[in-house]
Structure formats: structure tokens, C-alpha cells
Amino acid sequence: MSTATDRPLAFLGGTFDPVHLGHLRVAWEAAEFLGADVHLMPANVPPHRAQPIASAAQRVAILRAALQGQERLILDERELRRDGPSYTVDTLVALRKEIGATRPVVLLVGADAFSGLPSWHRWRELFDLAHIGVLTRAGHEIIESAELIGQIGTRRTDSPAELRQSANGAVIEIRVSALEISATQIRHELAAGREPRYLVPAGVLADESLLRPYRTPAGDSRSVS
């Protein structure tokens, strides 16, 4: 039986502006597939997208409400405590100083984000710090550039058990449910005065103050997250 210190520790980053059932479902499926706890890690200053509408404190409050009643998905505020752009490589470097070099770590990214990995800050170093789990859905396949193929050609595995045998360096594809929900859609509904029921967890809707930052037309202008 695996223990908390030898099973993979997985991270799913994002703006979570706001978190929705699509985020939570893919995180849950990744947790079950990998046999891991998954940390949901809101970005402070996302380097690849517009700044969030809600503040860090507001997004954290929404996530806390969303994660009630279970222990597999965990709120992780480490990027919110760091100033400047929320570069993933900096987060993983700091994490390794905290937990050491031997525990398997899995960075979870969507297929689109993985296709754009060569545009990330110091992206090649990511493989020295973590495994990468690519969340793929039907209709959202990975587009691999020559540069990306050159890095991942020998790293592929389809076995979660193999990830437990090393701390970092592998790439594994994780098929997840194709829930076509976006934060943009939810912001639009709220800005229009509609309730996004069945798009966000019931615990979020239970406190009407949580989604108040999005109940203005400003919520219409941001990109999908």
C-alpha cells in the first residue's frame, strides 16, 4: 500500500476565475488515474493570459467553497504568496526545496497548454523537476512541434505505476471527460444576471457573495480559463 510520502503529488494550476465543475472533474479524474492527491494552485500573476477579474482572496474563497466535502483535491496557495509572474518553473524549484528530490511530482496541463510548452519560461527545466500529465479530451488533441517532440520523444509512458519509480522526467497522457465548460461562459452568465447552476459547485452558489466580482459587464471581456 502506498503512503502519503511515496505516491505522486500532482498540481493543477490556473487562474480559476472562477473555478468550475470542468476544472474539478478533470482534477478528480487525474487524482484517481495517478493514485495521487491533486493540488489546485491559483496563479497570482498569470504570465500567459489576462489578469483575473477576482482578487486572489476572492478566488481562494470560491475554491474553498468548491472543495468542501472531500479530501482528494487540495487548495494550494503557494503561488499567491509570491510576487511577480507565476512561472511554473519557479514554483517547482521552490517545491523541490520543500519536499526534496525523490518524491514523484506531476504537473498537470491541458493539451493546448502542453502544445505551447516551448513558449513557457525555462520550459526544458520542467522535466528535471516533475513528470508532466497531459489532460486530453476528445477534440482537443496535442499538437506537437518539432521542438517539443525533441524533448518528449523518449519520455512517454502510459503507466501511472512508472511515475512512482522516479521523481520526474516522464510524460503521460490522461484522458479526461470532455466537459465543455469555461470560466468565460460563467462570467458571461453572471454579468447578464443569470445563475450558472450546474456549471459551478453548489457550495459556491450557496453563498451569493462569492461570485459577486463577476456580476458586472466586466466579466464579458476575459479569455477562457
DASULJO-V489220 format. One record per pair of residues at least 4 apart in sequence whose ideal C-beta (glycine too) atoms are under 8 Angstrom apart, sorted by sequence separation. I is the first residue (numbers start at 1). GAP is how many residues later the second one is. D is the distance in whole Angstrom. If there is no record, write none. Layout:
# DASULJO-V489220
i->I gap->GAP d->D
i->I gap->GAP d->D
This chain:
# DASULJO-V489220
i->2 gap->4 d->5
i->3 gap->4 d->7
i->19 gap->4 d->5
i->20 gap->4 d->7
i->21 gap->4 d->6
i->22 gap->4 d->7
i->23 gap->4 d->6
i->24 gap->4 d->6
i->25 gap->4 d->6
i->26 gap->4 d->6
i->27 gap->4 d->6
i->28 gap->4 d->7
i->29 gap->4 d->6
i->30 gap->4 d->6
i->31 gap->4 d->8
i->46 gap->4 d->8
i->54 gap->4 d->4
i->55 gap->4 d->7
i->56 gap->4 d->6
i->57 gap->4 d->6
i->58 gap->4 d->7
i->59 gap->4 d->6
i->60 gap->4 d->6
i->61 gap->4 d->7
i->62 gap->4 d->6
i->63 gap->4 d->6
i->64 gap->4 d->7
i->77 gap->4 d->6
i->78 gap->4 d->7
i->82 gap->4 d->7
i->86 gap->4 d->8
i->87 gap->4 d->7
i->88 gap->4 d->6
i->89 gap->4 d->6
i->90 gap->4 d->6
i->91 gap->4 d->6
i->92 gap->4 d->6
i->93 gap->4 d->7
i->94 gap->4 d->7
i->95 gap->4 d->6
i->96 gap->4 d->7
i->99 gap->4 d->5
i->109 gap->4 d->4
i->110 gap->4 d->7
i->111 gap->4 d->6
i->112 gap->4 d->7
i->113 gap->4 d->7
i->116 gap->4 d->7
i->119 gap->4 d->8
i->122 gap->4 d->8
i->124 gap->4 d->8
i->125 gap->4 d->6
i->126 gap->4 d->6
i->136 gap->4 d->6
i->144 gap->4 d->5
i->145 gap->4 d->7
i->146 gap->4 d->6
i->147 gap->4 d->7
i->148 gap->4 d->6
i->149 gap->4 d->6
i->151 gap->4 d->7
i->152 gap->4 d->6
i->159 gap->4 d->8
i->160 gap->4 d->8
i->161 gap->4 d->7
i->162 gap->4 d->8
i->166 gap->4 d->7
i->181 gap->4 d->6
i->182 gap->4 d->7
i->183 gap->4 d->6
i->184 gap->4 d->6
i->185 gap->4 d->7
i->186 gap->4 d->6
i->187 gap->4 d->6
i->188 gap->4 d->6
i->190 gap->4 d->7
i->196 gap->4 d->5
i->200 gap->4 d->5
i->201 gap->4 d->8
i->202 gap->4 d->6
i->203 gap->4 d->8
i->208 gap->4 d->7
i->211 gap->4 d->7
i->215 gap->4 d->8
i->2 gap->5 d->4
i->19 gap->5 d->7
i->31 gap->5 d->6
i->46 gap->5 d->7
i->54 gap->5 d->5
i->86 gap->5 d->7
i->96 gap->5 d->6
i->109 gap->5 d->5
i->118 gap->5 d->6
i->127 gap->5 d->7
i->136 gap->5 d->7
i->144 gap->5 d->5
i->157 gap->5 d->5
i->181 gap->5 d->7
i->189 gap->5 d->4
i->200 gap->5 d->6
i->214 gap->5 d->4
i->30 gap->6 d->7
i->31 gap->6 d->7
i->45 gap->6 d->7
i->46 gap->6 d->7
i->67 gap->6 d->6
i->99 gap->6 d->8
i->117 gap->6 d->5
i->120 gap->6 d->7
i->126 gap->6 d->7
i->136 gap->6 d->7
i->157 gap->6 d->7
i->189 gap->6 d->7
i->190 gap->6 d->6
i->204 gap->6 d->5
i->205 gap->6 d->8
i->213 gap->6 d->8
i->16 gap->7 d->6
i->31 gap->7 d->5
i->52 gap->7 d->6
i->67 gap->7 d->7
i->79 gap->7 d->4
i->163 gap->7 d->6
i->189 gap->7 d->5
i->204 gap->7 d->7
i->30 gap->8 d->6
i->54 gap->8 d->7
i->67 gap->8 d->6
i->82 gap->8 d->7
i->109 gap->8 d->8
i->134 gap->8 d->6
i->144 gap->8 d->8
i->162 gap->8 d->6
i->197 gap->8 d->6
i->14 gap->9 d->7
i->43 gap->9 d->8
i->82 gap->9 d->8
i->96 gap->9 d->8
i->117 gap->9 d->8
i->163 gap->9 d->7
i->196 gap->9 d->8
i->28 gap->10 d->8
i->95 gap->10 d->7
i->162 gap->10 d->8
i->186 gap->10 d->5
i->189 gap->10 d->7
i->195 gap->10 d->7
i->12 gap->11 d->7
i->27 gap->11 d->5
i->64 gap->11 d->6
i->185 gap->11 d->8
i->200 gap->11 d->8
i->44 gap->12 d->6
i->63 gap->12 d->5
i->79 gap->12 d->6
i->82 gap->12 d->8
i->160 gap->12 d->7
i->27 gap->13 d->6
i->78 gap->13 d->6
i->92 gap->13 d->7
i->157 gap->13 d->5
i->159 gap->13 d->8
i->186 gap->13 d->5
i->12 gap->14 d->8
i->42 gap->14 d->7
i->155 gap->14 d->6
i->156 gap->14 d->8
i->157 gap->14 d->7
i->158 gap->14 d->7
i->185 gap->14 d->7
i->186 gap->14 d->6
i->12 gap->15 d->5
i->60 gap->15 d->7
i->92 gap->15 d->7
i->155 gap->15 d->5
i->156 gap->15 d->5
i->157 gap->15 d->5
i->158 gap->15 d->7
i->196 gap->15 d->8
i->78 gap->16 d->7
i->155 gap->16 d->5
i->156 gap->16 d->8
i->23 gap->17 d->7
i->42 gap->17 d->5
i->60 gap->17 d->6
i->78 gap->17 d->7
i->156 gap->17 d->8
i->12 gap->18 d->7
i->42 gap->18 d->7
i->114 gap->18 d->7
i->181 gap->18 d->5
i->88 gap->19 d->7
i->107 gap->19 d->7
i->152 gap->19 d->5
i->10 gap->20 d->6
i->60 gap->20 d->7
i->114 gap->20 d->5
i->10 gap->21 d->7
i->19 gap->21 d->7
i->42 gap->21 d->7
i->190 gap->21 d->6
i->193 gap->22 d->7
i->40 gap->23 d->6
i->107 gap->23 d->4
i->109 gap->23 d->6
i->111 gap->23 d->6
i->191 gap->23 d->6
i->10 gap->24 d->6
i->16 gap->24 d->7
i->56 gap->24 d->5
i->105 gap->24 d->7
i->106 gap->24 d->6
i->107 gap->24 d->7
i->109 gap->24 d->7
i->110 gap->24 d->8
i->111 gap->24 d->7
i->127 gap->24 d->7
i->190 gap->24 d->4
i->191 gap->24 d->7
i->105 gap->25 d->4
i->106 gap->25 d->5
i->107 gap->25 d->5
i->108 gap->25 d->5
i->109 gap->25 d->6
i->110 gap->25 d->5
i->111 gap->25 d->5
i->190 gap->25 d->5
i->191 gap->25 d->6
i->8 gap->26 d->5
i->10 gap->26 d->4
i->12 gap->26 d->6
i->14 gap->26 d->8
i->16 gap->26 d->5
i->105 gap->26 d->7
i->106 gap->26 d->7
i->107 gap->26 d->7
i->109 gap->26 d->7
i->111 gap->26 d->7
i->191 gap->26 d->5
i->8 gap->27 d->7
i->9 gap->27 d->6
i->10 gap->27 d->7
i->11 gap->27 d->7
i->12 gap->27 d->7
i->14 gap->27 d->8
i->15 gap->27 d->7
i->40 gap->27 d->7
i->104 gap->27 d->6
i->106 gap->27 d->5
i->108 gap->27 d->6
i->115 gap->27 d->6
i->118 gap->27 d->6
i->124 gap->27 d->6
i->187 gap->27 d->5
i->191 gap->27 d->7
i->7 gap->28 d->6
i->8 gap->28 d->4
i->9 gap->28 d->6
i->10 gap->28 d->5
i->11 gap->28 d->5
i->12 gap->28 d->6
i->13 gap->28 d->5
i->14 gap->28 d->7
i->15 gap->28 d->6
i->112 gap->28 d->7
i->114 gap->28 d->6
i->115 gap->28 d->4
i->127 gap->28 d->7
i->186 gap->28 d->7
i->191 gap->28 d->4
i->7 gap->29 d->6
i->10 gap->29 d->7
i->12 gap->29 d->7
i->13 gap->29 d->8
i->14 gap->29 d->7
i->111 gap->29 d->5
i->115 gap->29 d->7
i->118 gap->29 d->5
i->190 gap->29 d->6
i->191 gap->29 d->5
i->7 gap->30 d->8
i->9 gap->30 d->7
i->11 gap->30 d->5
i->13 gap->30 d->6
i->110 gap->30 d->7
i->111 gap->30 d->6
i->115 gap->30 d->7
i->118 gap->30 d->6
i->15 gap->31 d->5
i->89 gap->31 d->8
i->90 gap->31 d->8
i->111 gap->31 d->5
i->117 gap->31 d->6
i->142 gap->31 d->8
i->188 gap->31 d->7
i->88 gap->32 d->7
i->89 gap->32 d->6
i->131 gap->32 d->5
i->187 gap->32 d->3
i->188 gap->32 d->6
i->2 gap->33 d->7
i->4 gap->33 d->8
i->40 gap->33 d->6
i->87 gap->33 d->8
i->88 gap->33 d->8
i->89 gap->33 d->4
i->96 gap->33 d->6
i->115 gap->33 d->7
i->187 gap->33 d->7
i->15 gap->34 d->7
i->38 gap->34 d->7
i->39 gap->34 d->8
i->40 gap->34 d->7
i->87 gap->34 d->4
i->89 gap->34 d->7
i->92 gap->34 d->7
i->95 gap->34 d->8
i->114 gap->34 d->8
i->17 gap->35 d->4
i->37 gap->35 d->6
i->38 gap->35 d->5
i->39 gap->35 d->5
i->40 gap->35 d->6
i->41 gap->35 d->4
i->42 gap->35 d->7
i->44 gap->35 d->5
i->87 gap->35 d->7
i->131 gap->35 d->8
i->187 gap->35 d->6
i->17 gap->36 d->6
i->18 gap->36 d->7
i->37 gap->36 d->8
i->38 gap->36 d->7
i->39 gap->36 d->8
i->40 gap->36 d->6
i->41 gap->36 d->8
i->43 gap->36 d->5
i->44 gap->36 d->5
i->85 gap->36 d->8
i->89 gap->36 d->5
i->93 gap->36 d->7
i->15 gap->37 d->5
i->17 gap->37 d->6
i->37 gap->37 d->6
i->39 gap->37 d->4
i->41 gap->37 d->7
i->42 gap->37 d->7
i->43 gap->37 d->8
i->44 gap->37 d->8
i->89 gap->37 d->6
i->92 gap->37 d->4
i->131 gap->37 d->6
i->134 gap->37 d->7
i->136 gap->37 d->5
i->41 gap->38 d->6
i->42 gap->38 d->6
i->44 gap->38 d->6
i->45 gap->38 d->8
i->47 gap->38 d->4
i->88 gap->38 d->7
i->92 gap->38 d->6
i->130 gap->38 d->5
i->131 gap->38 d->7
i->132 gap->38 d->8
i->134 gap->38 d->7
i->136 gap->38 d->7
i->137 gap->38 d->8
i->140 gap->38 d->8
i->184 gap->38 d->6
i->44 gap->39 d->7
i->45 gap->39 d->6
i->46 gap->39 d->8
i->47 gap->39 d->7
i->129 gap->39 d->6
i->131 gap->39 d->5
i->132 gap->39 d->5
i->133 gap->39 d->5
i->134 gap->39 d->5
i->135 gap->39 d->5
i->136 gap->39 d->6
i->137 gap->39 d->6
i->139 gap->39 d->7
i->183 gap->39 d->8
i->184 gap->39 d->7
i->19 gap->40 d->8
i->45 gap->40 d->5
i->46 gap->40 d->6
i->47 gap->40 d->6
i->89 gap->40 d->7
i->128 gap->40 d->6
i->131 gap->40 d->7
i->132 gap->40 d->7
i->133 gap->40 d->8
i->134 gap->40 d->7
i->136 gap->40 d->7
i->137 gap->40 d->7
i->138 gap->40 d->5
i->184 gap->40 d->5
i->18 gap->41 d->7
i->31 gap->41 d->5
i->45 gap->41 d->5
i->127 gap->41 d->7
i->128 gap->41 d->7
i->131 gap->41 d->7
i->133 gap->41 d->5
i->135 gap->41 d->5
i->137 gap->41 d->4
i->183 gap->41 d->7
i->184 gap->41 d->7
i->17 gap->42 d->6
i->24 gap->42 d->6
i->31 gap->42 d->7
i->44 gap->42 d->5
i->127 gap->42 d->5
i->182 gap->42 d->4
i->183 gap->42 d->5
i->16 gap->43 d->5
i->19 gap->43 d->6
i->24 gap->43 d->8
i->43 gap->43 d->4
i->182 gap->43 d->7
i->15 gap->44 d->7
i->18 gap->44 d->5
i->19 gap->44 d->5
i->28 gap->44 d->7
i->28 gap->45 d->6
i->16 gap->46 d->7
i->27 gap->46 d->5
i->16 gap->47 d->6
i->19 gap->47 d->5
i->24 gap->49 d->7
i->41 gap->50 d->7
i->106 gap->57 d->6
i->104 gap->59 d->5
i->104 gap->60 d->6
i->104 gap->62 d->7
i->105 gap->62 d->7
i->104 gap->63 d->6
i->105 gap->63 d->6
i->103 gap->64 d->6
i->104 gap->64 d->7
i->11 gap->65 d->7
i->102 gap->65 d->5
i->13 gap->66 d->7
i->101 gap->66 d->6
i->106 gap->66 d->8
i->108 gap->66 d->8
i->48 gap->68 d->8
i->36 gap->70 d->6
i->38 gap->70 d->7
i->48 gap->71 d->7
i->34 gap->72 d->6
i->48 gap->72 d->8
i->13 gap->73 d->7
i->47 gap->74 d->7
i->13 gap->75 d->7
i->30 gap->76 d->8
i->13 gap->78 d->8
i->30 gap->78 d->6
i->11 gap->80 d->8
i->27 gap->81 d->7
i->26 gap->82 d->8
i->11 gap->84 d->8
i->9 gap->90 d->7
i->9 gap->94 d->6
i->11 gap->94 d->7
i->8 gap->95 d->8
i->9 gap->95 d->7
i->10 gap->95 d->8
i->11 gap->95 d->7
i->8 gap->96 d->4
i->9 gap->96 d->5
i->10 gap->96 d->4
i->11 gap->96 d->6
i->12 gap->96 d->4
i->6 gap->97 d->7
i->7 gap->97 d->8
i->8 gap->97 d->7
i->9 gap->97 d->7
i->10 gap->97 d->8
i->11 gap->97 d->6
i->5 gap->98 d->6
i->6 gap->98 d->8
i->8 gap->98 d->5
i->10 gap->98 d->6
i->34 gap->99 d->7
i->30 gap->103 d->6
i->30 gap->105 d->7
i->26 gap->109 d->5
i->11 gap->119 d->8
i->8 gap->123 d->7
i->10 gap->123 d->7
i->35 gap->125 d->6
i->34 gap->126 d->5
i->33 gap->127 d->6
i->34 gap->129 d->7
i->53 gap->134 d->7
i->66 gap->134 d->7
i->69 gap->134 d->7
i->66 gap->135 d->4
i->68 gap->135 d->5
i->65 gap->136 d->7
i->66 gap->137 d->6
i->65 gap->138 d->4
i->66 gap->138 d->5
i->65 gap->139 d->5
i->34 gap->140 d->7
i->33 gap->141 d->5
i->65 gap->141 d->7
i->62 gap->142 d->6
i->65 gap->142 d->6
i->30 gap->144 d->5
i->29 gap->145 d->7
i->65 gap->145 d->6
i->30 gap->146 d->7
i->29 gap->147 d->5
i->29 gap->148 d->6
i->62 gap->148 d->5
i->61 gap->149 d->6
i->62 gap->149 d->7
i->26 gap->150 d->4
i->25 gap->151 d->7
i->26 gap->151 d->7
i->8 gap->152 d->8
i->25 gap->152 d->6
i->58 gap->152 d->8
i->26 gap->153 d->8
i->25 gap->154 d->6
i->8 gap->155 d->6
i->58 gap->155 d->5
i->8 gap->156 d->7
i->7 gap->157 d->7
i->22 gap->157 d->4
i->6 gap->158 d->7
i->21 gap->158 d->7
i->22 gap->158 d->8
i->55 gap->158 d->7
i->22 gap->159 d->4
i->54 gap->159 d->4
i->21 gap->160 d->6
i->22 gap->160 d->7
i->53 gap->160 d->6
i->54 gap->160 d->7
i->20 gap->161 d->5
i->53 gap->161 d->6
i->2 gap->162 d->7
i->20 gap->162 d->8
i->20 gap->163 d->6
i->18 gap->165 d->6
i->53 gap->165 d->6
i->17 gap->166 d->5
i->20 gap->166 d->6
i->53 gap->166 d->6
i->16 gap->167 d->8
i->15 gap->168 d->7
i->18 gap->168 d->6
i->18 gap->169 d->8
i->53 gap->169 d->6
i->17 gap->170 d->8
i->52 gap->170 d->8
i->50 gap->172 d->5
i->50 gap->173 d->6
i->52 gap->173 d->8
i->49 gap->174 d->6
i->20 gap->176 d->8
i->49 gap->176 d->6
i->21 gap->177 d->7
i->24 gap->177 d->7
i->21 gap->178 d->6
i->20 gap->179 d->6
i->21 gap->179 d->6
i->20 gap->180 d->5
i->21 gap->180 d->7
i->19 gap->181 d->7
i->18 gap->182 d->7
i->19 gap->182 d->8
i->19 gap->185 d->8
i->18 gap->186 d->7
i->18 gap->192 d->8
i->18 gap->193 d->7
i->18 gap->196 d->7
i->17 gap->205 d->7
i->17 gap->208 d->6
i->16 gap->209 d->7
i->15 gap->210 d->5
i->14 gap->211 d->6
